[in-house]
Amino acid sequence: MNKPEIPTLDDVAKEARVSTATVSRCLNFPDRVSSKTRDKVLKVVKDLGYTPNFGAQALAAKRTNTFGAIVPTMNNAIFAAGLQAFQEELGRNGATLLLASSSYSAEVEEEQIRSLVARGADGLLLIGTQRNEKIYSFLEDRKIPYVISWSYQDDKTRSCVGFDNFQASYELTTKAINLGHKKFAVISAHANSNDRAYNRVKGIRKALKDNNIDEQNLPLIECGYSIENGSQSFKAHIESNNRPTIVMCGNDVLAAGAVKQAHQMGLKIPEDISITGFDNIELASVIEPALTTVHVRHKRMGMVAAQVLLKQVEDKSYRENIKLETRIIEGKSLAKPS
């Protein structure tokens, strides 16, 4: 095979003995080509070292086949599994993912949304529902598809693939109450910029109220998601004048910090104090004792969110709301109060 200095689409087509349209389909829509043809074309692409001119493709198709996702943080594993599944599903459809992190800042997220749109993103994955209406209008005016995830809202005007944070938290709190707990404390993310955290705390308060436990004076510490913050917040709760029998944490990372601090303070879990998490990331099963937490179907959520977004690109009027169920994972960190 004579390798051209800078191989072109025509070179690939000639070498593979197919049309340039077939080469394009193999690169952009591989599922639309037979495996025999696809393998032959991709082998030539590799042998020649051909790199598609995505700028030219985007001009021709009025599409970049690039999608954006903006997550609140990349500092821990909360979003990792879902984003991996999201990216893999895009990849199976010949699309590329651009990832940004807002650090839980609404202003930063807005800047990133505008930047991704300016770079030609065909669609966006957004985490949670809480943002200024003007950014939704910005996307809708430009007909940029988006999917909201990690939260669920029954809104037919906006696609959503997520779960009910309020209900999941309510059910976990009710389980603790049924075991006999009455003295609760909470470690949460800052709820004013995080609808997931807000609804999880709201679920706790509602469960307490429904069971005639004072929810108005619930000890609550808000902090950034980190093991160290979870550790310091737990210590503050334990050293307070109203020591709890259970500390409920807004996610497994905070709960890991709480467990770490409990060990350092000589407390036995769950004999002296119960601790719960949320998300069921891998960390929840490897700390000692394993956490009682809420299992979120992160992989399923990421995959389905990508599928919905891809459908919206093909049909701008398409909308879908998919609610994924959660379940309680019973570890060893929750038991009856002593």
C-alpha positions as CSV (number, residue, x, y, z in Angstrom):
1,M,0.0,0.0,0.0
2,N,1.4,3.3,-1.1
3,K,0.8,5.7,1.8
4,P,0.1,9.3,0.7
5,E,1.7,12.1,2.6
6,I,-1.6,13.5,3.9
7,P,-4.3,10.9,3.2
8,T,-7.7,12.2,2.1
9,L,-11.2,10.7,2.2
10,D,-10.8,9.9,-1.5
11,D,-7.6,8.0,-0.8
12,V,-9.4,5.8,1.8
13,A,-12.3,5.2,-0.6
14,K,-10.0,4.2,-3.4
15,E,-7.9,1.9,-1.3
16,A,-10.9,0.2,0.3
17,R,-12.7,0.1,-3.1
18,V,-15.9,1.8,-1.7
19,S,-17.5,5.2,-2.3
20,T,-16.6,8.2,-0.2
21,A,-20.1,8.2,1.2
22,T,-19.5,4.7,2.5
23,V,-16.3,5.8,4.2
24,S,-18.2,8.7,5.8
25,R,-20.9,6.4,7.1
26,C,-18.2,4.0,8.6
27,L,-16.7,6.9,10.4
28,N,-19.8,8.8,11.5
29,F,-22.6,6.1,11.7
30,P,-20.8,2.8,12.0
31,D,-24.0,1.0,12.9
32,R,-25.4,1.8,9.5
33,V,-22.7,-0.2,7.7
34,S,-22.2,-4.0,7.5
35,S,-19.5,-5.3,9.8
36,K,-17.5,-6.6,6.9
37,T,-17.4,-3.3,5.1
38,R,-16.8,-1.3,8.3
39,D,-13.9,-3.5,9.3
40,K,-12.3,-3.2,5.8
41,V,-12.7,0.6,5.7
42,L,-11.4,1.1,9.3
43,K,-8.4,-1.0,8.5
44,V,-7.5,1.2,5.6
45,V,-8.1,4.3,7.7
46,K,-5.7,3.0,10.3
47,D,-3.1,1.8,7.7
48,L,-3.1,5.2,5.9
49,G,-3.2,7.2,9.1
50,Y,-6.3,9.1,7.9
51,T,-7.7,11.8,10.2
52,P,-11.2,13.1,9.3
53,N,-11.6,16.8,8.8
54,F,-14.3,17.4,11.4
55,G,-14.5,21.1,10.6
56,A,-15.5,20.4,7.0
57,Q,-17.9,17.7,8.1
58,A,-19.6,20.1,10.6
59,L,-20.0,22.7,7.9
60,A,-21.5,20.2,5.5
61,A,-23.8,18.5,8.0
62,K,-24.5,21.6,10.2
63,R,-23.5,19.3,13.0
64,T,-20.2,18.7,14.9
65,N,-21.1,15.3,16.4
66,T,-19.7,16.7,19.7
67,F,-21.7,16.9,22.9
68,G,-21.0,18.7,26.2
69,A,-21.5,17.7,29.8
70,I,-21.1,20.1,32.7
71,V,-20.7,18.5,36.1
72,P,-20.5,20.3,39.5
73,T,-17.2,18.6,40.4
74,M,-14.5,16.2,39.3
75,N,-13.0,16.0,42.8
76,N,-14.7,12.7,43.7
77,A,-16.4,9.7,42.1
78,I,-20.0,10.8,42.4
79,F,-20.5,11.4,38.7
80,A,-17.8,9.1,37.3
81,A,-19.8,6.0,36.5
82,G,-22.7,7.9,35.0
83,L,-20.4,10.0,32.8
84,Q,-18.5,7.0,31.7
85,A,-21.7,5.3,30.5
86,F,-22.8,8.6,28.9
87,Q,-19.5,8.8,26.9
88,E,-19.6,5.2,25.9
89,E,-23.1,5.5,24.5
90,L,-22.1,8.6,22.6
91,G,-19.0,6.8,21.3
92,R,-21.1,3.9,20.0
93,N,-22.9,6.5,17.9
94,G,-19.7,8.1,16.6
95,A,-19.9,11.2,18.9
96,T,-17.3,12.9,21.1
97,L,-17.8,14.3,24.6
98,L,-16.4,17.6,25.9
99,L,-16.5,17.7,29.7
100,A,-16.4,20.8,32.0
101,S,-16.7,21.3,35.8
102,S,-18.6,24.2,37.3
103,S,-17.3,23.8,40.9
104,Y,-21.0,24.2,42.0
105,S,-21.0,27.8,40.7
106,A,-24.1,28.9,38.7
107,E,-22.1,31.7,37.1
108,V,-19.3,29.3,36.0
109,E,-21.9,26.8,34.6
110,E,-23.5,29.5,32.5
111,E,-20.2,30.6,31.1
112,Q,-19.4,26.9,30.2
113,I,-22.8,26.4,28.6
114,R,-22.3,29.4,26.4
115,S,-18.8,28.3,25.5
116,L,-19.8,24.8,24.6
117,V,-22.6,26.2,22.4
118,A,-20.2,28.6,20.7
119,R,-17.9,25.7,20.0
120,G,-20.7,23.9,18.2
121,A,-21.9,21.3,20.7
122,D,-24.9,19.5,19.2
123,G,-26.4,19.0,22.7
124,L,-25.7,19.2,26.4
125,L,-26.0,17.1,29.5
126,L,-26.9,19.2,32.6
127,I,-26.8,18.1,36.2
128,G,-29.8,19.0,38.3
129,T,-32.6,21.4,37.7
130,Q,-31.5,24.5,39.6
131,R,-30.4,27.2,37.3
132,N,-31.5,30.6,36.0
133,E,-34.4,30.4,33.5
134,K,-32.5,32.7,31.1
135,I,-30.0,29.9,30.4
136,Y,-32.8,27.6,29.4
137,S,-34.1,30.3,27.2
138,F,-30.6,30.7,25.7
139,L,-30.5,27.0,24.7
140,E,-34.1,26.9,23.5
141,D,-33.8,30.0,21.4
142,R,-30.8,28.4,19.6
143,K,-32.5,25.0,19.4
144,I,-29.7,23.3,21.3
145,P,-31.0,20.0,22.8
146,Y,-30.3,19.3,26.4
147,V,-31.0,16.6,29.0
148,I,-31.3,17.1,32.7
149,S,-30.0,14.3,34.9
150,W,-29.2,13.3,38.5
151,S,-32.6,14.8,39.4
152,Y,-36.1,14.1,38.2
153,Q,-38.8,16.6,37.3
154,D,-42.1,15.8,35.5
155,D,-41.8,18.6,33.0
156,K,-42.9,17.8,29.5
157,T,-41.1,20.8,28.1
158,R,-37.6,19.5,29.2
159,S,-36.1,16.1,28.8
160,C,-35.0,14.5,32.1
161,V,-33.4,11.2,33.0
162,G,-32.9,11.0,36.8
163,F,-34.3,10.0,40.1
164,D,-36.3,11.4,43.0
165,N,-33.8,12.7,45.5
166,F,-36.6,13.6,47.9
167,Q,-38.3,10.2,47.9
168,A,-35.0,8.3,48.2
169,S,-34.0,10.3,51.2
170,Y,-37.4,10.1,52.8
171,E,-37.3,6.3,52.5
172,L,-33.9,6.0,54.1
173,T,-34.9,8.3,57.0
174,T,-38.1,6.3,57.5
175,K,-36.0,3.2,57.8
176,A,-33.9,4.8,60.5
177,I,-37.0,6.0,62.4
178,N,-38.4,2.5,62.2
179,L,-35.3,1.2,63.9
180,G,-35.9,3.6,66.8
181,H,-33.9,6.7,65.9
182,K,-35.2,10.0,67.1
183,K,-32.1,12.2,67.4
184,F,-30.9,13.0,63.9
185,A,-28.1,15.1,62.5
186,V,-27.3,15.8,58.9
187,I,-24.2,16.6,56.8
188,S,-25.1,18.1,53.5
189,A,-23.8,19.9,50.5
190,H,-24.8,23.6,50.3
191,A,-28.4,23.4,49.4
192,N,-28.8,26.9,48.0
193,S,-26.9,25.9,44.8
194,N,-27.7,22.2,44.6
195,D,-31.2,20.9,44.1
196,R,-30.1,17.4,44.8
197,A,-28.8,18.3,48.3
198,Y,-31.9,20.5,48.9
199,N,-34.3,17.7,48.1
200,R,-32.4,15.1,50.2
201,V,-32.6,17.3,53.2
202,K,-36.2,18.1,52.5
203,G,-36.9,14.3,52.4
204,I,-35.3,13.9,55.8
205,R,-37.3,16.7,57.3
206,K,-40.6,15.4,55.8
207,A,-40.0,11.9,57.2
208,L,-39.3,13.3,60.7
209,K,-42.4,15.5,60.5
210,D,-44.6,12.5,59.4
211,N,-43.3,10.6,62.4
212,N,-43.9,13.4,64.9
213,I,-40.1,14.1,65.4
214,D,-39.1,17.8,65.5
215,E,-37.8,18.7,62.1
216,Q,-37.5,22.4,62.6
217,N,-34.5,22.1,64.9
218,L,-32.7,19.4,62.9
219,P,-28.9,19.9,63.4
220,L,-27.6,20.5,59.9
221,I,-24.1,21.3,58.7
222,E,-23.6,22.3,55.0
223,C,-20.2,21.9,53.5
224,G,-18.3,21.0,50.3
225,Y,-18.2,17.4,49.2
226,S,-15.0,16.0,50.6
227,I,-13.8,13.3,53.1
228,E,-12.2,16.0,55.2
229,N,-15.3,18.1,55.4
230,G,-17.4,15.1,56.3
231,S,-14.9,14.3,59.1
232,Q,-14.9,17.8,60.6
233,S,-18.7,18.1,60.3
234,F,-19.2,14.8,62.1
235,K,-16.9,15.9,64.9
236,A,-18.9,19.1,65.3
237,H,-22.2,17.1,65.6
238,I,-20.8,14.7,68.1
239,E,-19.4,17.5,70.3
240,S,-22.6,19.4,70.3
241,N,-24.9,19.7,73.3
242,N,-27.5,17.6,71.5
243,R,-25.6,14.6,70.4
244,P,-27.4,12.5,67.8
245,T,-27.8,8.8,67.5
246,I,-27.5,8.9,63.8
247,V,-25.7,11.2,61.3
248,M,-27.2,11.2,57.8
249,C,-24.8,12.3,55.1
250,G,-25.6,13.8,51.7
251,N,-23.4,11.4,49.9
252,D,-20.9,8.5,50.4
253,V,-17.9,10.8,50.3
254,L,-19.1,12.8,53.3
255,A,-20.1,9.6,55.0
256,A,-16.6,8.2,54.6
257,G,-15.3,11.2,56.3
258,A,-17.8,10.7,59.1
259,V,-16.8,7.1,59.5
260,K,-13.1,8.1,59.6
261,Q,-13.7,10.6,62.3
262,A,-15.9,8.2,64.4
263,H,-13.0,5.7,64.4
264,Q,-10.5,8.5,65.5
265,M,-12.9,9.5,68.3
266,G,-13.1,5.9,69.5
267,L,-16.7,5.5,68.6
268,K,-18.1,2.1,67.4
269,I,-20.3,2.0,64.4
270,P,-23.2,1.3,64.6
271,E,-23.2,0.5,68.4
272,D,-22.4,4.1,69.4
273,I,-23.5,6.0,66.4
274,S,-25.2,5.2,63.1
275,I,-24.0,6.8,59.8
276,T,-25.7,6.7,56.4
277,G,-24.6,7.8,52.9
278,F,-26.1,8.3,49.5
279,D,-25.2,7.2,46.0
280,N,-23.7,3.8,46.6
281,I,-20.4,4.6,44.9
282,E,-17.6,1.9,45.3
283,L,-16.2,3.7,48.4
284,A,-19.4,2.8,50.3
285,S,-18.6,-0.9,50.3
286,V,-14.8,-0.7,51.0
287,I,-14.9,1.4,54.2
288,E,-15.4,-0.4,57.5
289,P,-18.2,-0.9,58.3
290,A,-19.8,-0.9,54.9
291,L,-22.3,2.0,54.5
292,T,-26.0,1.8,54.5
293,T,-26.7,4.0,51.6
294,V,-29.0,4.7,48.6
295,H,-28.2,2.9,45.4
296,V,-28.4,5.2,42.3
297,R,-28.4,3.6,38.9
298,H,-25.6,5.8,37.6
299,K,-24.6,3.7,34.6
300,R,-28.2,3.3,33.4
301,M,-28.8,7.0,33.9
302,G,-25.8,8.0,31.9
303,M,-26.5,5.6,29.0
304,V,-30.2,6.5,28.8
305,A,-29.4,10.3,29.0
306,A,-27.1,9.9,26.0
307,Q,-29.8,8.0,24.0
308,V,-32.4,10.7,24.8
309,L,-30.0,13.5,23.8
310,L,-29.1,11.7,20.5
311,K,-32.8,11.4,19.7
312,Q,-33.3,15.1,20.3
313,V,-30.6,16.0,17.9
314,E,-32.5,14.0,15.2
315,D,-35.9,15.3,16.2
316,K,-35.8,18.8,17.8
317,S,-39.4,18.4,19.1
318,Y,-38.6,15.1,20.9
319,R,-38.9,15.2,24.7
320,E,-38.8,12.4,27.3
321,N,-38.9,12.2,31.1
322,I,-37.5,9.0,32.5
323,K,-37.6,8.3,36.3
324,L,-35.1,5.7,37.5
325,E,-35.9,3.9,40.8
326,T,-33.5,3.9,43.7
327,R,-33.1,1.3,46.5
328,I,-31.6,1.2,50.0
329,I,-28.4,-0.8,50.3
330,E,-28.2,-2.3,53.8
331,G,-24.6,-2.1,55.0
332,K,-23.4,-2.4,58.7
333,S,-23.4,1.3,59.5
334,L,-27.1,1.6,60.6
335,A,-28.7,-0.2,63.5
336,K,-31.0,0.4,66.4
337,P,-29.8,3.2,68.8
338,S,-28.2,1.9,72.0
